Amino acid sequence: MTDETYVHPSAIVEEGAELGRGVRVGPFCHISSEAVIGDGVELIGHVTIMGQTTLGAGSQVYPNAVLGGAPQNFKHKGGPSKLMIGERCVVRESATLHRGTDTSRGETTVGDDCYFMAYTHVGHDCVVGNHVTMSNYAALSGHSEIGDYVILSGFAAVHQFVRVGHHAFLGGFAAVVGDVIPYGMAVGDRAKLRGLNVVGLKRSGMTRSELMQLRQAYRLLFAPERPVSENIEIVRSEFPESPQVSDILDFLAGREKRHLTVPPRRGGVDDDDDGAE
C-alpha cells in the first residue's frame, strides 16, 4: 500500500467525503459527501457508497456493491442513520449493506475481517460481529444479531430480530426464524439444530476435552425427558467450570420472551460428526 490516494477520473467523490491514505477509487464509483473511507481501502469499480457510511481500513469492495443504502423499513422517517463497517472486510459483487433506521438503533454495525460474498444482504439495524462469512445470496433481515466467526452458507436467510450465537454455522438454504445457540449448526426450512459446529470448533483451536464436554452439555441441555428450562439448571450445575457451556446458557438466559430458540431436529439431539469421540 502506498500513501498516495488515487481516484479514477470517471469516479464521483462528493465534497465532504473523507478518504484516508492509500485509498484507491476505481472507475465509475460514487462516494457520498458523508462517507468516511479508511486507509488502504480499495473500491474496484462501480461501487456506490451512500449516506453516513464508514468503511474501515484495508477493506476491499467489488463492482456493483452498494453500501449505506436507506433502510427497507416503513418506519424510517428519512432522518440520519449510519452504516459502520470494520477493518479488512471484503464485500463482493452486488452485495448490499443498509444503514440503520432513524426510529430504531439508527445504526447498522459490522465488525472486522468479515467476508460478504456476491449478492449477500445485511439489513437495517443489524449487528454483525468479527470474522463473519456470508456465502452467496445469504441475507440478514433487519435488527438481527450475528456473533463472531459465524458462517452463513449460500441462500441462508435470517429472520428479523433473530440472534445467531458466535461460532455457529447455518447450512445452505437454511431459513432461520429463531435464535441459534453459540457453536450450533442449524440447517433446513424451518431450520433445526443438527448438533454443534464441530468442524468449525476444531478449526478455531478448541481442545478435544473442551469439545467433548461441550457436546455432553448439548445433549443434556436438549434431552427430551424434561423442559429445556429445567435442563439449563442441570447443565449449569454439571459444568460450572466450562466457559463454552456458560456461553450457551448465558445466550439462552438473554433471550427475550417473544423470541423462539431453534430446537434440535425431531428424533435426536446428537451432532453428525463423531470425530471428537
N, C-alpha and C positions, 0 to 999 in steps of 0.2 A: 504494500500500500504506500502510495506517495501522499505528501501533504497537499498536493495540488488538487483542487476541486474542478471537475470537468462537467460542463453542461452542453449537451448536443444542441446545435443551432435550431433544430426543429422542436425542442422541448420548451414548455412554458413553465417558468418558475415565478409565481406571483410575488409582488413586492411584499415584504414582511416575512416570507418563509426563511427559516434558519437552516442553513446547510453546514454540516461540520467539515472537518479536514478530510481530504481524500475522497469525498463523495463523488460518485460517477453517475450522472443522469443521462440515460440513453435516449435514442430518438423517440419523439412524439410522447414523451412523458408530460404529465400535468401535475404540478405541486401547488397546493393551495397556500394562501398567504398566512394561514395559521399553523402550518405544518412545521415540525421540528425533526430534522434528519440528522442522525448521529454520525460520528466519524466513520469513514470507511464503508459507508452503505453503497451498494450498487443497485441501481434501478436499470434493468437491462434494456427495456424499451416498452412503449405503450403502457406504462404504469400510471394509474391515477391515484393521487393521494388527496383526500378531501378533508375539509374541516380541521378541528383541533386534533390532529394525529401526530403522535410522537413515535418515531421508528428508531430503535436502539442501534448502537454502534455495531458495525460488522455484519449487518443483515443484508440479505440479497432478495430482490423481488423480480419475478419473471413477467413476461408480457401479459397484458390484459388483466392483471390483478388490480382490484380496486380496494383501497384501504381507507377507512373512515367515512364510508357512505352513511347517510342518515338511517336511523333505526327503522326497521319494518315493524312499527308499533303504533297503533292508532292513538295511544295515549301521549305520544310525543307531541309537544306544542311548538316545536321549532326553535326552542331555546338552545343555548350552548351545551355541548356534551363532548366527551373525549373518547379517543381510542389510544391506549398506551401499549406499545409493543416493546418487549425487552431486547436484549442484545443477541446478536448472532442467530437471529431467526431467518429461516428460508421460507419464502412464500412463492409457490409455483404458479403455473399458468392459470389465469381466470379464477383464482381464489378471491373470496370476498370476506372482509372483516369489517363489521359495522361499529359505529360509535354507540355510546350509551344513550339512555332515554332521559330527557330533562325532568321527567316526573318520577324517576326511579333513582338508582345509584348514580346515574349520569356518566358512567364510565365503563368501557369495556377494557379489560386488563389481560395482557398476555405476558407470560414470563420470558425467561431467557432460553436460548437453544431449542426453540420449537421448530418443527418442520410441518408445513401445511402443503400437502401435495395438490395436484391440479383439481380445480373445481370444488375445493373444500369451502365451508362457510362457517364463520363464527358470528353468531347473532348478538344483538344488543345486550349490554349489561352483563355479559359473561365474564367469568374469572377463570383464566386458563393458567395452569402452573408452569413450571420449568420442565424442559426436556419432553414435552408432549409431542406425539406424532399423530397427525391426522392423514390417513390414506385417501386416495382419490374419491371424491364425492361425499366424504363424510361431512356431517353437519351438526352444529350445536344450535339449539333453539335458545331464545332469549333467557337470561338470568341463570343459565346452567353453570355449574362449578366443576372444573376438571382439575384433579390433583396432579402432582408431579409424576413424570415418567408414564403417564397413561398412553396407551396405544389404541387408536380407533382404526379398525380395518375398513376397507372400501365400502362405501354406501352406508356405514353405520350412522344412525340418527339418534340424537339425544333430545328428549322432550324438555320443554321449558321448566325451569326451576329444579331440574334434577341435578344431583351431586354424583360425581364419579370419584371414588377414592384413589389415592395415589397408588401407582404400580398396577392399576387394573388394566385389563385387556378386553376390548369389545370386538367380537367377531364380525366378519363380513355380513352386511345387511342386517345387523342387529338393530332392532327397534327398542330403544331403552326408555321406558316410561316410569321407572322407579330408580331410587338411589342404588348404586353399585358399591359394595364394600371395598375398602382398600385391599389390594392384592387379588381381587376377584376376577374371574373370567366369565363374561356374560355373552351368550350367543342366542340367536333366534328372534322370532317375531311372535309374541312379545318376548323380549329377552329373558332368559333364565340363567341362573348361575350354573356353570359346569365345573365348579371347583375353583381352585386357585390358579393364578398365572404362574405356574411352576417354572416354565422356561424363562420367563422374564425375571423371576426372582433369582434363579441361578445366575443369569447374566449380570444381575445387579450386585452379585457377590454375597448373597445370603448363604450362610453356612448350612451344612447338612442337618445339624442338630436344630438350628433355628427353623429350618423349613419343615422338618418332621413335627416339631412342636406346634407350628402354625397349622399344619394340616390336621393334627389331632384336635386342636381347638376348633377348627372349622367344622369338623364332623360333629363334635359335641354341641356346638352352637346351633346347628340346624337339625339336630336329632328330632325326629317327628314325634317322639313319645310325650314331649312337653312343649308348651308355647315358647317361642324364642325369648320372650321377656324373662321367663324362668331360667332358660339356658344361659342367658347372659350372666346372671349371678353365679351360676355354677362354673362357667368358664373363667370368670374373674377370680374366683377362689382357687381354681385348679392351676392357673397360670399367672400368678401375681407378679412374676419377675420378667415376663416377656414383653418387651416394648412393642413388638409386632402385634401381639394379641391385643394389647392395650389400644393400639391404633384402631383396630376394628371395633372394639367395644366403645371407645370414645366417639367414633364416627356414628355408630348406631344411637348413642345417647344424644347426639346433637341433631338428630332427625326431628323435623317439625311434624306435628301430629297429622297434618294433611298429606305428608309425603309417604309414598309406598317405598318399600325396600325390595329390590329384585330378589326373589326367592330361588332356591335350588330347583332344578328340574324335577318333575314328579318321578318318584320311584327311586331316588337315591341322592346322596349328598357327596359322594366321592368324586374327586377330580380324576381326569383321564390319564394323566401322566404319573406313573408309579415309580419314576426314576429316583425319588427320594427315599424309597423304602429300603 
